[in-house]
Amino acid sequence: MTESMRVVDIRASAADPSLTRAIGLHHTLPTAIADLVDNSLDAGAKHVLIRFVREGTRIVGLRIIDDGKGMSSDTMDAAMAYGSARRYEAGDLGHFGVGMKAASLSQANTLVVWSRADGHPAQGRMIQAGVGTEATLDSDDAQSIFDATKPRFPFNRGTIVEWRGITTFLMSANEDEQVSWLETAIDDVRSHLGVVFHRILDGTKRMTVDVFDAGLGRAGPPRTIVPIDPFEYPTTGADGYPRVSALDVSDGKAALTAHIWPARSGLPQYRLFGAPGRDRQGLYFYRNDRLLQVGGWNGLWHPRPDYGPARIAIDLDEALMTHVRINPEKSGVTLNATVAAALQAALTQVVSDAVATTKAARTRTPKPISALEPSSGLPEDVLDAFGDAFDFPDGQEPVAIQWRVLVRDRFFEVDLKNRTLWINARFRTDLLGRRSRDNTDAPVLKALLYLLVQEMFTAQRLSAKQVEQMQAWQDVLISSLTSHREQLGAAK
C-alpha cells in the first residue's frame, strides 16, 4: 500500500543521522534482530514474531512484531529522533538509546515503525538511512497495517518494526539459492536468539519466526525459538563444579560461576551455532539476564583447545558496570584493567582444571607419532580424533585451518605468523559442490592437507626446500582442481 505522510525535518535539533549507521556498522542480521527484540521485551511483550516477507522467490523485507505496550505519538517521535536521550529503568535490556535505528539501518535503507498503545490511535513513522527527515504516516494506514498483520497472538496493541530496501539479504534471482539462504538465515536467527535470551525464554515469553508470502497474503507455519543454555550439561566435567566465587573489584564484590563441561560433549548447548564447543570457551557476560558475550577470554588468555571445557558466567551488576563497556551491537564487552586483573586471579585455577579435564579425556594408549594440534576449522569429533591418534608436542601453539581468498594460482598458504593454514576460498564452492558458511566444512580435504603441511609450522620460517616442495604441491592441486571442474562440466 502507499502511505500518506507528513515529512518533518529533524536535522536542526538532532545528531548527524550518519552516526546511527556508523554505530551499527558491525551488526549481523541476528545481532540486529536481537537488538530490536530487546526493545520488545522492555515494552513488556509476551510474544515476539520475526517475520520474513517474500515476494515471488525473493525475500524483500522483515518485520519484528510484538504485543508490548505500544507507543503514543509523542513516544514514537522520541524513539525515532536521532540523538534523543532515553531514561532506562534498572531492569531494561536497552542501553544506548539508538538501538532500533542503528540495528535497522545497518541492514536496510528504510525503517518504518507502526505502533498502537492503549487509549491512542495507531501511529506510523518512517526514516531513511542518511536522510535527516522523519515521515509521519497516516493513522488510518497504520490501523490497516495492524488489522492485516495477524501474528497468531492477540494483537490489540503492540509494535511492528519493518525493514524496507534491505541491503544485506541475498540478491540472487535463483530460487534454489534463495531457499538455501533463507533457511540458513532462519537457523542463524533462531540459534542466536535462543542463546542470548535463554534465561528470558522461561515459558512466560514466546518468540517465533515465520515467512509471509506477499502474493498469497498469508504466512507459513511459525518456528519456535527455543532456549539454548550454554551451561546446561547432564553431568559436570570436573569435581567441584560449577564453582561460585567472589570477584573482588575496587568498589565492591560480584559473583561469578565457573563451569567445566565434559570434554567431548556433542550437545547443542555445548556446540553453540553448530561450531565445536571449544570455540566458545571463556567468559559469558549477562546484563539483566540477557547474554552479551558468548565466550572469549577478553585478552586474559589466548584461546587453546585444552581450555575448551571452561565457561564462566558473569552477571554485570552496578559495581561491575563501572569497569565494563558494552559494544554497540551488544555482542561483546571491553574490560578495564581493574576487572581484568581480578578475573585473571579468580579464574587461573579454572583454566588449569579445564586443561586437566581435556587431557584426562584423551585415550591413554601410547601414541608414538606426534603432530601439531589443530585448533579450529574441523568438526569437534575430528579434532578429538587428532588427540587420540597423535601426541601433541609441548610448547607448540595449535594451528587453525580456515578459508580465505588467495591468488588464483595458490591452493593453500602456510601462515607461520598467524599459525593458520589458509585454503583458497575461490575454490570452496567447486570443492564442496555448494555454497557454505560452515567453518568446519570439507573435513576430509582439510585433514589431508593439514597432515601434509603441519610439520612446517614447527619452524620459525620456511626453508628454501619447503618453499619448493609446497610449490610442487600447489601445481598438482591446481591442476587437479581444473580437471575436477572439467569433469563436472562434462557431466552436465
N, C-alpha and C positions, 0 to 999 in steps of 0.2 A: 504494500500500500504506500501511497505518497503522503507524508505527514505535512500538516500545516504547521508553520513555525514562526516564532518571533526571535530574531537574532539580537543578542546582547553582547556588546564589546566588553571583554573582561581584561584587556591588556593594561589599562591605565592603573588599576589598583592591584595587580597580581604579579606573581613571579613569572619569569620567562617560560612560556609553555614548553620550550625545548628541553628544559630541565627535567620535566617529567619523563620524557623518553630516555634521557641520559640515566636517570635513576634506575629505570627498569632494564637497562642495557643487557644485563646478564640473566634475565629471566628466561626460563624454558617454558614450554606450554604447561607442563604440570605445576611448576612453581607459580606461574602467573595465575592459574586457576585456584591454587591453594590460597593465594593472597586474597582473592575475591571471596572464597569460602570463609576466610576469617571474618570478613565484614558481615556475611550472612549469620554466622554464629553469634557475633557481637550484637546483632539485631534480634537475637532470641529465636532464630529459626529452628524448627524441629525437623524440617525436610529441606534438603538442598538437591537440586537436579542440575546436572551438567548436560546440556543438550547440543549435540552437533546438528547443524542444519545442512541438508543435502538437496541440491538441485541437479537432477539427472544423475551423472556419475560423480560429480564434483562436490566436495564439502566446501560450502561458501560462507558459513557463519557459525557462531557459537553463542549460546545463551546460558547464563547461570541464573537459575530460578529458585527463589526461596520463599518460605512462608513466615518470614520475620515480621517485625512491627511496621515495616514500610517507612516512607518519608513524606513529610509535608512539603509544600512548595519552598519554604524557607530552608528546610533541612537539605533539600536537594540542591538548592543554589550553593549552599556552603560546601556540600560534598563534591560538587563539580568544579568549583573555583580553584584555579591554580594558586598554590601558596597559602591556602586558608588553614588556619590553626584549628585543631580539634582537641577537646579535652577528653582523654581516655580514662575510663574507670580502672580500678586496680585489677579486675579480672578480665579485662578486654584483651583480645588477641591482636588488635590493631596496634601500631606502634609509631609510624612515621607521619600519618595523615595524608599521604599521597598514594597509598597502595592501589586503590581502584584505578586511578588514572595511569600510574606508572606500569602496572601489570597489564592493563588492557592495551595501552598504546605501544607496548613492547611487542604486541602480537598483531595489531590491527591498525588501520588508518583512522577508523571512526569508532567512537564509543557512544552507545545510546543506552540510557538508563530509564526504565519505566518503574514507577513505584506507586503504591497506594497504601495509605495509613488509615486507621480507624478515624472516622469523622472528617476525612478530607477526600476530595476528588482525586482520581488517578492523575499522575504527573508524568511528563516526559522531558528529558533533556538530552542534548547531543553535543559532543565536542569532537574536533578532528585534530589529528596529530599536526603539531607545528602551527596551528591556527589559533590566534588569541580571541576566539569568539565562542560563545555558548549559545546554542539554539534551544529555545523553549518550545516544546512541541504541544500541539493542541490536546486539550484534556479529553476530548471525545475520541481522538485517535488512541490515546493512552488506554482509555477504557476498553476500546475494541481489542487492543492487544491483549489485555488481561482476559477478556472473555474468550478469546481464541486460543489461549495458551494451553489449558487443560493438562496440568502436570501430574495428574493421578494422585493428588492430595488436595485437601481443602485449600482454596486459593482466594479467600475473601480479602486478604491483604498480603503485602509482601513486595518483593523487588525482582525485576528482571534486568540483568546486566547483559547487554548484547554487543557483540563484536561484528563489525562490518568491514569489508575491504581487508580481509586478513592477509598478512604478508608472510606468515610462517607455515601455512598449510601447503601440501603438495599441489603443484600447479598442473601436473600431467593430466592429459585427457584419456590416458589408457585406463580402462575400467579395472583391470586386474591390479595395477599399481595403486589406484585409488583405494580399492578394497583392502589391499595389504597395508597401505599407510594408515587407514582409519582404524583397523584392528590393532595395529601397533600403538597408535596414539591413545586409543581407549585403554589398552592394557597398561601403558605408561601412566596415564592419569589415575586409573584405579589403584595401581601399586603405590604411587606417590601419596595420594590422599589416604590410603589405607595405613601407610606407615606414619605420616606426620600427624594424623588425627586419631591414632589408635587408642589413646586414652579417652578421647572425647566421644568416640563411637561406642557408647556404652549401652545401647539399646533404647535410650531416650531420644536419640537423634539418628536420622537416616539420610544417607547420601546415595544417589543413583546416577547412572549415565544412560542416556538413550540417543537415538538418531532420528531426527524428524525429517520426513520426506516432504519437501515443499510442494512437489507436484501432486502427491496424493493427499496432502493435508493431514497427515497423521504420523505418529511416532511409532517406532518399533518397540519391542519389549525392553523394559528397563533392566539394567545390570547393577546389582547392588555392590557398593563399595564396602568391603569387609575389613575390620581392623587387622593389622599385621603388627604384632608386638615384637620388637627386636630382642626382647628379654623373655620370651615365652618358650622355655625348654622343659621337657619332661623331667630330666634329672640334671643336676649341676655337673660341670666338667671337673670340678676340684672341690675337695672337702673344705668346709668353712665358707663357702659362697652360696648365695650372694652375701656380700660383706658391706655393712653400713659403717661409714666413718665420718669424722668431722673434718671439714675443710676450713682451716684457720686462715682468715684474711685480716687485714689491719683493723677493720672496723666491725668485726663480728665473726660468727661461725655459720657455716652452711653444711648441710648433709649431702653426701654423695653415696651412691650404691654401686659397688663393683660386682660384675658378674663374670664368670668363666664358663663359656659354652663348652659342651662336649666337642672335641677337636674335629670330628668328622660328621657333623650333623648334616642331613640332607633336607631339613625342614625349611619351608619358605620363610619362616621367621628369622632363620639364620642366613639363608641365601637371598637376601633382600634384592629386589628388582632382577632376580634371576642370575645375579653375579655370584662368584664364590664368596662364601660367608666371610672369609679372611679379609676381603676387600673392604668390609665395613667394621673393622676393628677400631677401637678407640672411644672417643667421647661423644655422648649423646646429650645435648643441651635441650632442656624444656623450659618453656615460659607459659604459665597458666595451662599446663598440660598439653600444650602444642609443641611438637618436636621441631626444633630449629636447626639442628645439625645431626646428620646421620653418619656418625663415625668420623675418623680422622683424629690426629694427635695434636693439631694446632702448634706444631713445631716442638712439642715436648720430646717426642721420639720420632725417628724415621720409621715408617711402616715396614714391618717384616712379617713373612709368613708365620714365624713362630709366635708372634703376638696375636695371631688371628682370633683365638677364642675370647680375648679380653674386650669387654664392653662395659662402659661406665655411664650410668645415668646421673645427670646433674640438673637439679631444679634451680633455675635462676630466681632468687628472691631479691628483695631490695638491697641487701648487703652486697650481693654479687653483681647486681646490675650497675653499680658504680665502677666496676672493674671490667665490664664486658661491653663490647659494641656489636650489635646485631647488624648483619649486612642487609641492604635494602630489599633483597629478594627473600629474606628470612630463610636462607638455606645454609647458614654458617655464621659463626661468631669469631670475633677477634678478642684475644685476652691481653690484658696489660701485664706488666712484669710481676706485679704482686700476686695475682691469682695464678699465673703460670707457675711461679716458684712453689706456691702452696700445693697445686695439683701434682707437680712432679714429685714432691716429697711424699704426698699421700698415696701415690699410685706406683711407686717403684716396686714394691712387693707384689702388686697385682700383675705387673708386666712380667716379673720373674716367675710367678706361678703359671702364667699363660704359656711361657716357654716350656716349663716342666710338663704341662698338660699335653702340649703338642708333641714333645719328644717321647713321652710315655705312650702316645697313641700309635707311634710308628712300630712296624714289625721289628722284633728283636733278633731276627735271623741275621747272622753276619753278612755284611754287604761289602765284598772286596772291591767292587767297582765304584769309583767316585765320579761325581758330576756336579756342576754348579746348579744351585737350586733355582728353578723358575718361580717368579713371584706372582705373575698375573698373565692373563691372555689365554689361559686354558681352563676347561671345566675343573671344578674342585676335585672330582674323582681322579682326573688325570694328574693334577698336582699331587694328590695323595699317592698315586702310583709311582711318581718320581721318588717320593720319600721312602716308599717301600723297596724300590729297586736299587737306589743309589745311596752311597754315603756322601753327605754334603760336607765339604772341607770347611773347617773353622776359619774365620777371618775373611771370608769372601762374601760380599754382598750379593743377594739374589739378582736375577736378571728378568726384566719384563719382556713380554712378547706382544707387540702392538702393530696395528696398521697405520701407515702414513703414506701420503703421496710422495713418491720419489721420481727421479728422472726415468724416462721410458726404458732405458737400457739397464736398469737396475731391478732385479727381482727382490733383493733384500739389502739391508745395511746393518753392519755391526757398529753400534754406537757405544764406544767404551766409556765416554764421559758420563752419559746418562744411563749406562748399563741397561740398554734396551736393544733387542733385536727387532728392527723395523721390517715389515713386509709391505711391498708396494701396493697401496690401496687402489691404484689404477686397475689392478688385475683382480680385485676382490670379487666382483660380480661374475667374471669369467670363470674363476676357480670354484665358486660356490654354486653357480647356475642361478643365482637370485641375488637381490639386494639384501643387505644385512646390516644391523646396527648392534649386533651381539658381540661384545668384545671377547667372548670365549668361543667364537665360531671357528670352523676349519681346524679341529684339534689334531687330525692326522697330519695335515700339512705342517702345522706349527711344531708339533712334536718332532717330526722327522728333521725339519730344518734346524730346530734348536739343538738336537743331538749332533747335527753336522757341525755346528759352529760354536757350541757352548764353551769349548776349551779356549777359544780365542779371548774370552772375557777374563781369563786369569792373568793376562799381561797388562802392563801399563800402556803399551802401544803395539800395533800390529807390525810384524816383521815383513820384510820385502817378500819372503816366500809365502807368507799367509795372504798378502795382498794379491799375489799372482795366483795362488790357489783359489781364492774367492772369485777372481775374475773368470777363471775357467768354469767354476760352478755357475756363475751368473750367465755365461754364454749358453751353457747347456739348458738351464732352466728357462731362459727367454725363448730359446728355440723350441723347447717342449711346449711352452705356452702357445706359441704360434701354431704348432701342429694341432694342439687341442682346439683352438679356435676354428681351424680349417675343417677338422672332423665334425665339429658341431654344425658348421655351416653346411657341410655336405649332407648331414643327417636331416636337415630341414628341407 
